[in-house]
Amino acid sequence: MPDHVVVVIGVGGMGEAIARRQGIGRRLLIADVDDTTTGTVAAALTADGYEVVGAHVDVTPRESVRALAQTAAAAGSVVQMIHTAGLSPVQASAEAILRVDLYGTAVVLAEFGDVIAEHGAGVVIASMAGRLAQLSPDHESALATTDVDEILGLPFLAPDVLADPAQTYMVSKRANVLRVAAESMRWGRRRARLNTISPGAISTPMGRQELNGTTGEGLRALIAASGTGRIGTSADIAAAAGFLLGPDASFITGTDLLVDGGASAALSMSDNG
């Protein structure tokens, strides 16, 4: 399958793990805003026998994402697109989270929806935090369907309304799920599928920052109370992505797969108790 292209946007812990799982026998196009990270991961994958090209992408200018999509299409048939790039509340301001996690994801879905191959598939990494967002039906509808270039102008996303990074992260990740559900209709016209994965606490550099941040104590307690009793790994998310991207999930699109080790169930039981 030398002309089959797998695109991975964001090649931190989860992105690299997914690239390794999905890139065997295919052309890998990996992209990140951090060129050093991209180069390091590309070199490691090349040494391990993968056919891989690294590229720069910043998901906040639409032109950058469009250029990446065009590069992917020129390399072959874009059979899979995996989007993992994002910022967490301990890393960035509310404004930056909105631009990267919310707007950037909407841009990626729009641009790659124009180049995804027939019978292709996409996966977007959201978060279990998105399930904690409290939004009205009208706000959810707006997040799902507002034109990409107008979405940051929604009044309920204004800085004087949504200023807390943690709350902004929840809303952004909920928006990812809603946007994927809506965009799956357009991808479906190309006979392609699109889903989200909502991870819980995962042992990546970003995840470890969260555990060492102000919410770390609560996160560790939630992990301990979960059904698995452990933190997740990048391999756990790569396995879930492999399923959603593969033929066994051919009847699954427009939905969200919660991969949190039972943390949401523990939180729900605690709330009900």
C-alpha positions as CSV (number, residue, x, y, z in Angstrom):
1,M,0.0,0.0,0.0
2,P,2.8,2.5,-0.8
3,D,0.4,5.1,-2.1
4,H,-1.8,5.0,1.0
5,V,-1.1,8.0,3.2
6,V,-1.7,8.3,6.9
7,V,-1.6,11.8,8.3
8,V,-0.9,12.4,12.0
9,I,-1.2,15.9,13.3
10,G,0.4,16.4,16.7
11,V,3.2,13.8,17.3
12,G,3.5,13.9,21.1
13,G,3.0,10.7,23.0
14,M,-0.4,9.7,21.6
15,G,0.4,10.9,18.1
16,E,3.6,8.9,17.9
17,A,2.0,5.8,19.3
18,I,-0.8,6.0,16.7
19,A,1.6,6.7,13.9
20,R,3.6,3.6,14.8
21,R,0.4,1.4,14.9
22,Q,-1.2,2.8,11.7
23,G,1.9,3.6,9.6
24,I,3.0,0.0,8.9
25,G,3.1,-0.5,5.1
26,R,1.8,3.0,4.5
27,R,3.2,6.4,3.9
28,L,3.3,8.5,7.0
29,L,3.0,12.2,7.0
30,I,3.5,13.5,10.5
31,A,3.1,17.2,11.4
32,D,3.5,19.3,14.5
33,V,3.9,23.0,15.4
34,D,7.2,22.0,17.1
35,D,9.7,21.2,14.4
36,T,12.2,19.7,16.8
37,T,9.6,17.2,18.0
38,T,8.6,16.4,14.4
39,G,12.2,15.8,13.4
40,T,13.0,13.6,16.4
41,V,9.9,11.4,15.9
42,A,10.4,11.2,12.1
43,A,14.1,10.1,12.6
44,A,13.0,7.4,15.1
45,L,10.3,6.1,12.8
46,T,12.6,6.1,9.8
47,A,15.2,4.2,11.8
48,D,12.5,1.6,12.6
49,G,11.7,1.1,8.9
50,Y,8.7,3.4,8.4
51,E,8.3,5.5,5.3
52,V,7.8,8.9,6.9
53,V,7.9,12.5,6.0
54,G,7.8,15.3,8.6
55,A,6.0,18.6,8.1
56,H,5.3,21.8,10.0
57,V,1.8,22.8,10.7
58,D,0.1,25.4,12.9
59,V,-3.6,24.6,13.2
60,T,-4.5,28.2,14.0
61,P,-3.9,29.7,10.5
62,R,-6.2,27.9,8.1
63,E,-3.7,28.3,5.3
64,S,-1.2,26.1,7.2
65,V,-3.7,23.3,7.6
66,R,-4.8,23.6,3.9
67,A,-1.1,23.4,2.8
68,L,-0.7,20.2,4.9
69,A,-3.9,18.7,3.4
70,Q,-2.6,19.5,-0.1
71,T,0.8,18.0,0.6
72,A,-0.9,14.8,1.9
73,A,-3.1,14.6,-1.2
74,A,-0.1,15.0,-3.5
75,A,1.6,12.1,-1.7
76,G,-1.1,9.6,-2.4
77,S,-4.5,8.5,-1.3
78,V,-5.2,10.0,2.2
79,V,-6.8,6.9,3.8
80,Q,-6.5,8.0,7.4
81,M,-6.2,11.3,9.3
82,I,-5.5,11.5,13.0
83,H,-5.7,14.8,14.9
84,T,-4.1,14.8,18.3
85,A,-2.8,18.4,18.6
86,G,-4.1,20.5,21.5
87,L,-3.3,22.5,24.6
88,S,-4.3,21.8,28.2
89,P,-5.3,24.2,31.0
90,V,-1.9,24.0,32.6
91,Q,-0.2,24.9,29.4
92,A,-2.1,27.9,28.0
93,S,-4.6,30.7,28.4
94,A,-8.3,30.4,27.6
95,E,-7.8,32.3,24.4
96,A,-5.0,30.0,23.2
97,I,-7.0,26.9,24.0
98,L,-10.0,28.2,22.0
99,R,-7.8,28.9,19.0
100,V,-5.9,25.6,19.1
101,D,-8.4,23.0,20.5
102,L,-11.6,24.4,19.2
103,Y,-10.9,26.5,16.1
104,G,-7.9,24.4,15.0
105,T,-9.9,21.2,15.2
106,A,-12.7,22.7,13.1
107,V,-10.2,23.8,10.5
108,V,-8.6,20.3,10.3
109,L,-12.0,18.7,9.8
110,A,-12.9,21.1,7.1
111,E,-9.7,20.9,5.2
112,F,-9.1,17.2,5.4
113,G,-12.8,16.6,4.6
114,D,-11.9,17.8,1.1
115,V,-9.0,15.3,0.6
116,I,-9.9,12.2,2.6
117,A,-10.1,9.1,0.3
118,E,-13.2,7.1,-0.4
119,H,-13.6,4.6,2.5
120,G,-11.0,6.6,4.5
121,A,-11.4,7.3,8.2
122,G,-10.5,10.0,10.6
123,V,-10.0,10.2,14.4
124,V,-9.9,13.3,16.6
125,I,-8.6,13.2,20.1
126,A,-11.1,15.0,22.4
127,S,-11.2,14.4,26.2
128,M,-13.4,13.0,28.9
129,A,-13.4,16.6,30.2
130,G,-15.7,17.5,27.4
131,R,-18.4,15.5,29.0
132,L,-18.3,17.9,32.0
133,A,-19.1,21.0,29.9
134,Q,-22.5,22.5,30.7
135,L,-23.9,23.9,27.5
136,S,-27.4,24.7,26.3
137,P,-28.8,22.9,23.3
138,D,-28.5,26.2,21.3
139,H,-24.9,26.5,22.2
140,E,-24.2,22.9,21.3
141,S,-25.9,23.4,18.0
142,A,-23.8,26.5,17.3
143,L,-20.6,24.8,18.1
144,A,-21.5,21.9,15.8
145,T,-22.6,23.9,12.7
146,T,-21.3,27.5,12.8
147,D,-19.0,28.3,9.8
148,V,-15.4,27.6,10.7
149,D,-14.2,31.1,10.2
150,E,-17.0,32.5,12.4
151,I,-16.9,30.1,15.3
152,L,-14.6,32.1,17.5
153,G,-17.1,35.0,17.2
154,L,-19.8,33.1,19.0
155,P,-20.9,35.4,22.0
156,F,-20.7,32.7,24.6
157,L,-17.0,32.1,23.7
158,A,-16.1,35.8,24.3
159,P,-13.3,36.5,26.8
160,D,-15.7,38.2,29.3
161,V,-17.9,35.1,29.3
162,L,-15.4,32.2,29.0
163,A,-12.1,33.2,30.7
164,D,-11.1,30.2,32.9
165,P,-8.7,27.8,31.0
166,A,-10.2,24.7,32.6
167,Q,-13.7,25.6,31.7
168,T,-12.6,26.6,28.2
169,Y,-10.9,23.3,27.8
170,M,-14.1,21.5,28.7
171,V,-16.1,23.5,26.2
172,S,-13.5,23.1,23.5
173,K,-13.4,19.3,23.9
174,R,-17.2,19.1,23.9
175,A,-17.1,21.2,20.7
176,N,-14.7,18.6,19.1
177,V,-17.3,15.8,19.7
178,L,-20.1,17.9,18.4
179,R,-18.2,19.1,15.4
180,V,-17.1,15.6,14.5
181,A,-20.7,14.4,14.7
182,A,-21.8,17.2,12.3
183,E,-18.8,16.8,9.9
184,S,-19.3,13.1,9.7
185,M,-22.2,13.8,7.4
186,R,-20.0,15.6,5.0
187,W,-17.2,13.0,5.2
188,G,-19.9,10.4,4.6
189,R,-20.7,11.8,1.2
190,R,-17.1,10.7,0.4
191,R,-17.9,7.3,1.9
192,A,-15.4,8.2,4.7
193,R,-15.9,7.9,8.4
194,L,-15.0,10.2,11.3
195,N,-15.1,9.7,15.1
196,T,-13.6,11.1,18.3
197,I,-11.8,9.4,21.2
198,S,-12.2,11.0,24.6
199,P,-9.2,9.9,26.7
200,G,-9.1,10.1,30.5
201,A,-5.8,10.6,32.3
202,I,-3.1,9.4,30.0
203,S,0.7,9.2,30.8
204,T,1.9,11.6,28.2
205,P,4.0,14.8,28.8
206,M,0.7,16.8,28.8
207,G,-1.0,14.3,31.0
208,R,1.8,14.4,33.5
209,Q,1.7,18.2,33.6
210,E,-2.0,17.9,34.5
211,L,-1.2,15.4,37.3
212,N,1.4,17.8,38.7
213,G,-0.8,20.9,38.4
214,T,-3.5,22.3,40.6
215,T,-6.0,19.5,39.7
216,G,-3.5,16.7,40.2
217,E,-4.8,15.6,43.5
218,G,-8.3,15.2,42.3
219,L,-7.2,13.4,39.1
220,R,-5.1,10.9,41.1
221,A,-8.1,10.3,43.4
222,L,-10.3,9.7,40.4
223,I,-7.8,7.3,38.8
224,A,-7.7,5.4,42.1
225,A,-11.5,5.2,42.2
226,S,-11.9,4.0,38.6
227,G,-12.6,0.5,37.5
228,T,-9.1,-0.1,36.2
229,G,-7.3,1.8,39.0
230,R,-4.5,3.0,36.7
231,I,-3.4,5.8,34.5
232,G,-3.8,5.2,30.8
233,T,-1.0,4.8,28.3
234,S,-0.5,6.1,24.7
235,A,-0.8,2.5,23.6
236,D,-4.3,2.3,25.1
237,I,-5.3,5.3,22.9
238,A,-3.5,3.9,19.8
239,A,-5.4,0.6,20.2
240,A,-8.7,2.5,20.3
241,A,-7.7,4.5,17.3
242,G,-6.7,1.4,15.4
243,F,-10.2,0.0,16.0
244,L,-12.0,3.1,14.9
245,L,-9.8,3.5,11.8
246,G,-10.0,-0.1,10.8
247,P,-12.5,-2.3,9.0
248,D,-14.1,-3.7,12.1
249,A,-15.5,-0.2,12.7
250,S,-17.0,0.2,9.2
251,F,-20.4,0.9,10.7
252,I,-19.2,3.4,13.3
253,T,-19.1,7.1,12.4
254,G,-20.0,10.4,14.0
255,T,-19.6,9.1,17.5
256,D,-17.3,9.4,20.5
257,L,-15.4,6.5,22.2
258,L,-14.7,7.1,25.9
259,V,-11.3,5.6,26.8
260,D,-10.8,6.6,30.4
261,G,-10.3,3.4,32.4
262,G,-13.7,3.9,34.1
263,A,-13.0,7.3,35.5
264,S,-16.2,8.8,34.2
265,A,-18.2,5.9,35.6
266,A,-16.6,6.5,39.0
267,L,-17.3,10.2,38.8
268,S,-20.9,9.5,37.9
269,M,-21.4,7.1,40.8
270,S,-19.8,9.5,43.2
271,D,-22.2,12.3,42.0
272,N,-25.2,10.0,42.4
273,G,-24.0,8.7,45.8
